[in-house]
Amino acid sequence: MTGSLWMRDRNGLIMKRSCTIWTGLLAGLLLLAGCKDFGADETENTQDTAWGIAYLTGYLFNGYIATRPAGAHDVTVQCSRGGSIRIAGRTDYDKQAALLSMDLTYAFTDAHASVVATNLAVTFHPLSGAIHQTGLIRIAGEFLQNTLASSTGLVYDVTIARSDRNDENLTGDGPYAVRDWTVTNGLNRVYHNMSGQLNGEWFSWSYCASRDCLGGTNNYNYVYVEL
């Protein structure tokens, strides 16, 4: 199955840090203060792999959960190149507050999937493990999203293809956690932010998630998912 969403291009989104102080990602993610010596490729590979996982999870939520009535969910998606993804759990909708709460698990079983942007393609062959997602989305008025997705261990074999260098093949087996939240400024533009850890390395990025950001540095490009 192929789907698409509008999203700003990956160029310029990644905020690389070799010496940072991180505070309060969410309860359960500890304060990290100090420096870690990342090579440029190592840091970028972590960023791109984490982006692929986060975007894939968001695509699955939008395509298979958000389109269904609130309540219990148990959906299995078969990947055309092998493997499957089971999404199970619950969503609840507070009509008065226009808030959708979620408690979902995405179970990847040898799942083959690709997330493709203008200058970047992240292909998992395969991805295995379970990601647990909780949080809130406000779907009326000023958009709000504040969710946490985490896994005690994701196992993956991934190919990262960038327009400016040769393809790289990587493997990983370790924990994953990402906080996904939005900030709305006075111009009613929504800025989408993510930060977290993959296999003990930090990642962070943000982009403008409003269509009035077209043009200038806040530009949309086509991103699609192949399952």
N, C-alpha and C positions, 0 to 999 in steps of 0.2 A: 504494500500500500504506500502511496506517496501523498504527502500533504505539504502545506506551506503556511508560513506566517511572515508578517513584515517585521523587520528588525534591522537596526543599524549594523553596518558592516563591522567586521572584527578589527579592521585597521584602527589603531589608536585607542581601542577600548581598554586594553590590558594595562593595568597599572603595576609595573614591575617594581619590586622592592627587594633590596638585599639587606637592608637594616631598618626594621620597623618596630613600632609598638602597637599592638592590637589590644583592644579592650572590648569586653562584653559582647561577643558575637551573639550569644544567647546563653541562658543558664545551661550549664552542662559543657560549654566550650570554655576552656580556661584562658585566663589572661596570659598572653605571650609577650614578653618584653625582651628585646635584644636583637642580635644579628645572626643571620644565617647566610653562609656563602653559597649562593646558587650560581651555577654557570648559566649563561644566557639561554642556551638551548634547553637546559634542564627546567628552568623556570617557565619558559614559553611552552614546553611540552606539557607541563603540569596544568598551566592555564588552559591550553587548548583541549586537553582531555577532559578537564572538569567542565569546561563550557559545553562540550559535546554531551556529557552525561546530564547536565542540568537542562539543556535545551531539549534533549530527548524526553526527559521526564515531563517537562512542561507541555511538550507536544502530545504525549500520551494522555495527560490530564485534560487538555483542551479537546482532543479528538474523541476520547472514549468515556470520560466522566462528566465533564461540564455540559455535554449535550444531553445528559440523562437526568431524570428527576432525582431530587435529593432522596437519600435513603441508603440502603445497603447496596453494595456493588461487588460484582465478581465477574470480571471480563478477562478472557484470554485472547491475546492477539498472536497470530501465527506469522512469523517473519518469512518472507518469500525466499530468502537465501539460507534459511535454517534457524531453528530455535524458536522460542516463544517467550511471551511476556504476559504474566498474569497480574491484573490490577484488582485488589480486593480491599474492602474496608467500608467506610461510611462517610457520607457528606450530610450535613444538616443545614437548612436554610432558615434564617431568622428574617421573616418578611418585613417586620417593622424597622429593623436596623439595616436591612438589605445586606446582611452578612452571610457568607457561605463558609462554614467550618468544615474541616476535613481531617480524617484519620485514615490514611491509605497506605498500602504496601504494594510496591512494584517489584515483582519477583521475576528476574531475568534468568532464563534457562538456556544457555548456549545461544543467546540472541545475537543475530547478525543485523546491524543497523548502521546507517550513515547519516550524518548531519552535514549539509553542504551549504557553504556561503560563497560569496563572490571570490574570495581569495583564500579560502580554507575549506578543507574537507576532512572530517574526523570519522573514520570507519572502524567500527568494532567487529572483530571476527575471531571469537565472539565476546560477549559480555555476560557474566553470570554473577548472581548474588541478589540480595533484597535491599531495597531502599524504602525506609519508612518516612512518610511525609505527614506533618501536622501543621495547622495554622488556620488563618482567616483570609478571605478575599471579600472585599466590599464591591458589589457589582452594580451599584447605582450611585449617582452623585459623583463626588471626587473618588476616583479609583484608588483602592488600597489593597496591597498584598503584603502579608507578613507570614511567611511560612519557613519551616525548617525541615529539610530532608537529610536523612543520615543513614549510614550503613556501617555495620561493624567490619564488613569485609566485602569488597568488590574485586572480582577476578576478571581481568580483561587482556585481550590482545588487540592492539589498536594501531592503525596506520594514520599518520598525520600528514596530509598533503597540503603544502603551502605554495603560493604562486612564486615566492621569491627564493625557494631552495628545494633540494631534493626531498623526496618522501622519507619519512622516518617510521620505523616499526618499533613499538614499545610493548612491554608487558607490565602488568601491575597486579598486586594482591595486597589490599590493605583497606583501612577505614576511609570513609568519605562523609563529609558534613557540609551543608551549604545553607546559609540564610539568604532568603530572597525577599526583598522589600522594595517599596516605592516611596518616592518623595514628590509632592506636588508643589510647584512654586507659584508665585503670584500671577503668572501668565497662564495658569492652568495647564502647564506642561508637566507631564509625568516623567520622572526620571527613575529608571529601573536599576536596581543595584543588587549585586550578589557578592558574597565573600564566604570563605570557608577553608576547608583543608581536604587534601587528597593525598593519602599515603604519607601523612606527616608534613606536607608542604602546603604553604598558604597560597591562596589565589584570591583575586578581587577584580571586579570590573563594573562598569556602569554605562548606560546609554539612554538617550532620550526615547521614550516609548509613546510619544504622541505624534500624530500625523502632521501637526503644524510645525514639526521640527525638520520637515523636508528642506533641503538646501543647506548651504553653509557647512559647518563641521558636523552638525547633527543630521546625518543622511541615512535614509533607509535603503537597504538592499535586500534582495530576495534570498531567503534562507529556506531550505526544504529538507524534509526528513524522508529517508527511504528505509522501509522495513521489509 
